[in-house]
Amino acid sequence: MSRIFVISDTHFGQKSILTFKRDDGSPLREFSSVEEMDETMIARWNETVRPEDHVYHLGDFSMSRKMLDIALRLNGHKRLVRGNHDEAKTAEYLRVGFKEIHGCRVFRANEQQGIPGAVLTHVPIHPECIPRWGINIHGHLHARRVRLNLGGFVIVPDPRYVCVSVEHIDYRPVLLDDILRKHRDLIKASL
């Protein structure tokens, strides 16, 4: 039986991302070279995803058309939700094995199992749109998260948003079902 995974912001081939810093000043990605980064992400992807599985890449696959061929080395049936750096023509993504290209992707709720719906995007959606789907699984923020201001100095991660940028998920795709079940459990715990 095939499974569905999500991942975002691999930025294959982007050497400059190794110079980016987290808010605390530490490196965003601790790799010694762009080649090490790319090969680590390819290995972790293929350790996790079987050929029959499905993967939604939520944008910023690579920074260069030259790096698109990496998709040919990755297991699974790949679908791309375009990010702000996915500027190649649709035909180029299809050539390297992406099955579909989306602006966003919606998964409806399963009310019988109590599993919420989700909208998959690259950039997080506006908070007023969240109730329509349940949660927003997104990328774009890298090591950051969407925050919820509870007033004063109480600012916490907003549980309605799940960032699957590689920096949050050990540089490997994660199961969509696991995210949806965890969110269901968070909702139950808050009642």
C-alpha positions in Angstrom: 0.0 0.0 0.0 1.4 3.4 -0.9 1.8 6.2 1.6 1.7 10.0 1.2 4.6 12.1 2.3 5.3 15.9 2.5 8.5 17.9 2.4 9.5 21.5 1.5 12.5 23.8 0.8 15.1 21.3 -0.2 16.8 24.1 -2.2 18.9 21.5 -4.1 22.1 23.0 -5.4 21.9 26.3 -3.5 25.3 26.9 -2.1 24.4 30.2 -0.4 21.9 28.6 1.9 24.8 27.2 3.8 25.7 30.8 4.9 22.2 31.5 6.2 21.7 31.9 10.0 19.0 31.0 12.4 17.6 33.6 14.8 20.1 32.6 17.4 23.0 33.0 15.0 23.7 29.3 14.5 23.9 28.0 10.9 20.6 27.2 9.3 22.1 24.1 7.7 25.2 22.5 9.1 26.8 20.9 6.0 30.3 21.4 4.9 29.4 21.7 1.2 26.4 21.9 -1.0 27.3 18.5 -2.4 27.1 17.0 1.2 23.7 18.7 1.7 22.3 17.5 -1.5 23.5 13.9 -1.1 22.3 13.8 2.5 18.8 14.9 1.5 18.7 12.4 -1.4 19.8 9.5 0.9 17.3 10.4 3.6 14.5 10.8 1.0 15.2 7.4 -0.5 15.6 5.7 3.0 12.1 7.0 3.9 10.1 6.9 0.6 9.4 3.7 -1.3 9.0 3.7 -5.1 5.2 3.3 -4.9 4.8 6.1 -2.3 3.6 9.6 -3.1 5.4 12.8 -2.1 4.1 16.3 -2.2 7.1 18.7 -2.4 5.8 22.0 -1.0 8.0 24.3 -3.0 11.5 25.5 -3.5 12.8 22.2 -4.8 15.9 23.7 -6.4 17.4 27.1 -7.1 18.5 26.2 -10.6 17.1 24.4 -13.6 20.4 22.5 -13.7 19.5 20.8 -10.5 16.0 19.6 -11.5 17.5 16.3 -12.6 18.0 15.4 -8.9 14.2 14.6 -9.0 15.1 11.6 -11.2 17.1 10.1 -8.3 14.3 10.4 -5.7 11.9 7.6 -4.9 8.1 7.9 -5.2 5.5 9.6 -7.3 6.4 13.2 -6.9 4.0 16.2 -7.0 5.1 19.8 -6.7 3.3 22.6 -5.0 5.1 25.5 -6.5 7.2 27.8 -4.2 8.6 31.2 -4.8 11.8 29.8 -6.3 10.2 27.2 -8.6 10.4 29.3 -11.7 11.0 26.6 -14.4 8.3 25.9 -16.9 5.8 23.2 -16.0 7.1 20.9 -18.8 10.6 21.0 -17.2 9.2 19.6 -13.9 7.2 17.0 -15.7 10.3 16.0 -17.7 12.2 15.1 -14.5 9.3 13.0 -13.1 6.9 15.3 -11.2 3.5 13.8 -11.9 1.5 17.0 -11.2 2.2 20.7 -10.5 -0.1 22.6 -8.1 -0.5 26.1 -6.6 -1.9 24.4 -3.5 -3.4 21.0 -2.7 -6.4 20.3 -0.5 -7.1 17.2 1.6 -10.6 17.0 2.9 -11.4 16.0 6.5 -12.3 12.5 7.5 -15.0 13.1 10.0 -15.6 9.4 10.8 -12.0 9.1 12.0 -11.9 12.6 13.4 -9.0 13.5 11.1 -8.9 17.2 10.1 -8.6 18.5 6.6 -5.5 20.2 5.4 -4.4 22.7 2.7 -0.8 22.2 1.4 0.9 25.4 0.3 4.4 26.8 0.1 3.8 30.1 1.9 1.6 29.9 5.0 -2.0 31.1 4.3 -3.8 33.9 6.2 -5.1 32.8 9.6 -8.7 33.7 8.6 -8.6 31.0 6.0 -7.6 28.2 8.3 -11.1 27.2 9.5 -12.0 26.3 5.9 -9.5 23.4 5.9 -8.4 22.6 9.5 -4.6 23.0 9.2 -2.1 24.5 6.8 0.9 22.3 6.0 3.5 24.6 4.4 7.1 25.4 3.9 8.9 28.7 3.1 9.8 29.6 6.8 12.8 27.2 7.1 13.7 27.1 10.8 10.9 29.5 11.8 7.2 28.8 12.6 4.0 30.8 12.4 3.4 32.2 15.9 0.3 32.9 17.8 0.2 36.0 20.0 -1.8 35.3 23.1 -1.4 38.8 24.4 1.5 40.5 26.1 4.6 38.4 26.1 3.0 35.1 25.4 3.9 34.1 21.9 3.7 30.4 21.0 3.8 28.3 17.8 0.4 28.3 16.2 -0.8 24.6 16.1 -2.9 25.3 13.0 0.3 25.6 10.9 2.8 22.8 10.3 6.0 23.8 8.7 7.7 20.9 6.7 10.7 22.8 5.6 13.6 20.3 5.8 15.2 22.1 8.8 12.1 20.9 10.9 12.0 17.3 9.6 15.5 16.0 9.6 15.9 16.6 5.9 13.6 13.8 5.0 9.9 13.5 3.9 7.3 13.0 6.7 4.0 11.1 6.5 1.0 13.2 5.9 -1.1 10.8 8.1 1.2 11.3 11.0 0.8 15.1 10.8 -3.0 14.8 10.5 -3.3 12.3 13.5 -1.0 14.5 15.6 -3.2 17.5 14.8 -6.4 15.5 15.7 -4.8 14.6 19.1 -3.9 18.2 19.7 -7.5 19.2 19.1 -8.8 16.5 21.5 -6.3 17.6 24.2 -7.5 21.2 24.0 -11.2 20.2 24.6 
